[in-house]
Amino acid sequence: MAGKRLLEQREKVERTRLYSPREALELLKELDGAGFDETVEAHIRLNVDPRKADQMVRGTLMLPHGTGKTRRVAVFAEGEKAREAEEAGADVIGSGDLADRIRNEGWMEFDVAVATPDQMRVVGQLGPILGPRGLMPNPKSGTVTMEIGKAVEDIKRGKVEYRVDRYGIIHAVLGKKSFDVDRLVENYFALREELVRARPAAVKGRYIKSVSLSTTMGPSVRVDPAVERE
């Protein structure tokens, strides 16, 4: 049935048309979906070569309306910083004990890992486990910090990390299908403007090559990459 539904959805999408972001999001919301609140995703191809250090596009941003998903946060901290993380709503807090749980028991029930700088001696040993999953704390993404409470609060409120993949594509969550169109549109443009701000100086010519929007179980809708605001 899912295959039939997807085919029916695709018939409603003009494959050769470049929709405006609002038109694309309105169409995705109108399509009959799955039996759960699907995630709305953006896939943005950039004119960059991620193999070159001066063309890596990576950072974080606060989506105006969050992602609609509560993210589970694991914190590596001790003492006062551990208490700060707990007050901010961290889901699990530890140090060597948490590292052992991940290493020895294969426990991975978290979406983001945050650490104080002094804990990187512990976290660094988990590189082969956390790295491939994109869960390794990193100063550039704000997940290695002494402001541990603020980091946890920001993540809980909808702060997201973006990073270009090896094909030059940014994959990002814009929210849930249940969001009204205005909220999804604002989240989209917040992401677009952040990527423009993060444009590497080494990149020449057109920066955003293509954009498509989709839902978890729905078809992809092509968007005009030149539209800056509506």
N, C-alpha and C positions, 0 to 999 in steps of 0.2 A: 504493500500500500504506500509505503514511504516513497518508493521509486516512482509510482504513478503520480503521487502528489507533487513531487519535484518536477516531473515533466510538465504537469499542468501549470505550475508556477512559472516555469521557463517560457511557456507560450505567451505569458502576459508581459514578458520583458522584451523590449525591442533591442535586439543584439547589436545593431549597428548604430544605435543612438547614444549620444553622450548626454546623460540627464544632469540637471542641476542637483546639488546635494539634497535640497529639500524635496524635489520630485522623486529622487531615488529612495529617500527615507519614507516618504508617503507611500510609495509603491510597495516597499518591503513590509510596511505595517499592514497594508491592505491584503496581502497574500495570506491564504489559509496556512497556518503554521502547524507546528508540532503541539503535543499536549502539555507543553511546559513553556515558561517564559524564556524565549530564546535570547541569546546574546547578539547584539548588533556589532559587527566588526568592520574596520576599515583596513584596506590593503593598499598601501601607497608605494609605488615604484619610484625611486629617486635616481637621478643621474649621477651616481657615485660608484666608486670602486672600493668596497669595504676592505680589500686586501691592502690598501694603502692607508697608513696611519693617519694621514692628514685628510682623509675622506670618510672616516668613521663617524656616523651620526648616532649619538647616544645621549640620553638624558632622562629627565623626569618632568612631569607637569601635573598640576591639579586640574582635573576636569571640572568645569563649573557645576555640573550636576552629578558628579561621581559616576561609578560604573554600574550601580545597582547590585553589586556583589560585595558582601563583607569578606574581606581577605583575612586569612589566619596568619598571624605574625609570630614568629619565633625570635626570641631575643637572647643574645649572648652577652650577659652582663653580671656583675656581682655587686654586693653592697648597696649603697645608696642608689646607684644607677639601675639595679635590679628592681628596687622599690619604685623608682620613677617609671620604669617600664610597666610594672604591674598596675600602677595608678592610671596609666594612659590606656590600659586595656589590652596589653599583650596577651596572647593566648598561651604561650609557654615560655618560661624563662629559665636559663641555666648557664652553665659554663662547661667544664670538663664532663660533667654528668650528662648534659644535653648532647655533647659531641659523641660520647660513648653510645648513647641511645640511638643516634643516627647511624653511627659506624657499625655497631654490633647487632642492633636489632632491626636495622633497615627502616626505622621510623621516619616518615616523611610527610606527616599530616600538617603541613603548613604551606602557605603560598609565597611568603616573603621572609627572608632572614635578615635581622638587623644586629649589629654588634658595636660595642664600644671599641676604640682603637686598641686598647690593651688586650682585648679578647681575640685579636687576629692571630695570635700565636696558637690559640686553640682551634679557631675556625680554619686557619690555613691548612691544617691537616685533613680537612674535609673537602679540599679542592676537587679531587677526582670524583666525589659523589655529588657535591653541590654545583660545581662548574658546568657539567653537561646539561644540567636541568635549569640553568639560568638563575640559580638561587644563591650564588656566592655573594656575600656582602661586598659592596664596592663604594669607595668614597665618592666617585663620580655620580652615583645614583642616590647618594645621601643615606646609604644603609650602613655606612661605617661612620659613626658620629658620637660625640659626647652629648649631643642634644637628643638623647634617646627617647624621652617622652614625646617631644615634638615629632620625631620621626614616626613613632608608632601612631600618634594621633592623625598625622597627615595621610598615612597609608590607609588607616581605617576610614578616613573621610573621602578617599577616592584618588589619592596620588598614585599615578601609574608611571612605570618605567617604559621607555621605548628604546629600541635598538635595531638598527638595520641588519637584516640577515645577509648571508653570503651572496645572495642574488640582488642585493640593493633594495630590498623591500621592507617597509615598516608594517608590521601587523599590530593593530591596536584595537582595544575594546572601546566602543562609544557609549555603551549602556545596554539597557534591556529593551526588548520589543514593546514592553508595556509603557515605556517612557512616552510622553507626548512628543510630537514632531519637533516642536520648538526646542526642547531640551536636547534632543539628539543632534539637531542642527548646530546649536551652540557648542556642544561638545566636539562636533566635527571641526568647526572652525577654530576652536581653541587648539586642537591638535595640529591642524594645518599651519596656523600662525606660529606655533612652537617649532615646527619642523623648518619653516622658512627662517626663523630666528637662528636656528642651529645650522644653517647652511654653511658647509665648509668653504673657506676662502679659495681653495684650490679648484672648486667646481666652476666650470665655464658653461655658458649656454643655458638651455632650459633645465631647470632643477627638478621639478615634479613632472615625471614623464607620464604617469597614468595613475588613476584612482579607481577602485571598485569597492562597493559596499555590499555586505551580505549579512544574513542571519545564520545561526547555528545550523539549521537544517534547510535553509532556503537557497535560491539561486544567487549568483553574483550580478550586480547591476553596475554598469560602467558610468562613471561620473566625469564631468568636464573638469580637468585639473586646473583650468585657468580661472575658475570662479573663486574669487577671494572672499566675497561677502554677499549676502542676499538681504 
